[in-house]
Amino acid sequence: MAHGMTLENKLITADVVEVREFPNMARQYNVSSVPQTVINQMIEFTGAIPEDQFLEKVMQVGYEDPEAAQNGV
């Protein structure tokens, strides 16, 4: 679902990590089951959820323009 969102909005990026290949990252995020989703280091949830709930979690994070943040705006 996250990858589908990247196709719709250029401000969204998504990565998939195979925890067996990256055990340090799995420990960092305390992965106990999959899928585990982390959004901007702010929101985490485990398991598959309906698209409307997924979108709600993405929207909870909000948006910060990276260029404005760099320029102190």
HELIX and SHEET records of a PDB file:
HELIX    1   1 ALA A    2  GLU A    8  1                                   7    
HELIX    2   2 PRO A   23  GLN A   28  1                                   6    
HELIX    3   3 GLU A   51  VAL A   61  1                                  11    
HELIX    4   4 PRO A   66  GLN A   70  1                                   5    
SHEET    1   A 2 GLN A  36  ILE A  39  0                                        
SHEET    2   A 2 ILE A  43  THR A  46 -1                                        
END                                                                             
